[in-house]
């Protein structure tokens, strides 16, 4: 199928593109031709056909002789989209109805069969467009010769007279099955005549058997293609932008594809996280047996059990569960034993050679008097006296006197504060006491 093409050739280049170099050329209605990068059915295109004489038999014979001698052709500007001559004059022409004709069936359909003997023509273009269907999306491709030479299509033309008496010339392009290189793009392609022999045979030949051999897919490797902008799908879109090559989007860059790929990635990550969590839970409840238990001693008794069973991971429990009640009680009993041993040591020191009891002397009696315990450790309070028994007796009398006075003061009820000078001079003082002696 061929529904869009590019034709920007000059009028002088069209005969040479159809290998009509030495032929006499006559132009007809070429003022209607408008070069375009986006030609669609209903537009005017130059067509190369044979020159025809008058309707009389003599004139027809003379015209045939002239064609054979000079090989004269006509470059005739016609509308793309065949309107058969038997179409009613009052009908509105539809150029999209027959812009292509299947080469396999042209000899069977009345619209094309009557045109084969005399109404064969050539259409020269620089390239054509074909669409690749991908679901609801269609991507156009521009197909052309690698060296840039024009493509020549086999075509049929006809003349139709409308209600106003105007004769309208229209043509249709023949199509065939797609070549092996273009089957991925479309199942049909235009019939391309790639050399002078094939163009001469189609334009001037008379044997229908030779036509069948020519109307085959073009299999040469010089036919290339590339993707172009989808904007050229509109017939009004025209210009060099129609044939600019574009880069197709990779399938992974589609936002919908990214959405599903991200969703699949998140699903995989969540499954991995669940596996890790389940493994951690199983490790907590049933830890491996390679963790060897240490023997219980007095030092680690308080830390022997992190949980009630003693085998659970300590990180899952508060710090208050690290110590058992049994360990705390043992620590308290050990503290009480230490206190009792210290008390017994103070009351009943060990009888060893290191603790030697000194003989009772006046000095030692003074020490026992101040401490009140004759056998208490001598480091608590020691009073050394070197003045004899008289001074020691005075000190004892002083202590007894001082104790009596202290008891009297403690038993006296509290009274208001007054001037210390108001105390009578009769109260004995330390100096008065030593003065009496």
ABEGO torsion letter per residue (X at the ends): XBABBBBABBAAAAAAAAGBAABBBBBBGAAABBBBABBBBGBBBBBBBBBBBBABAAAAAAAAAAAAAAGBBBBBBBBBEBBBAABBAABBBBAAAAABBBAAAAAABAAAAAAAAAABBBBBBAEBBBBBBBEABBBBBBBBBAAGBBBBBBBBBBBBBBAAGBBBBBBBBBBBBBBAAAAAABABBBBBBABAAAAAAAAABABAAAAAAABBBBABAABBBBBBBAAAABAABBEAAAABBBBBBBAAABAAAAAAAAAAAAAAAAAAAAAAAAAAAAAAABBBAABBBBBBBAAAAAAABABAAGABBAAABBAAAABBAAAAAAAAAAAAAAAAAAAAAAABBBBBAABBBBBBBAAAAAAAAAAGBAABBAAABBBBBAAEAAAAAAAAAAAAAAAAAAAAAAABBBBBBBBAAABBAABBBAAAAAAAX
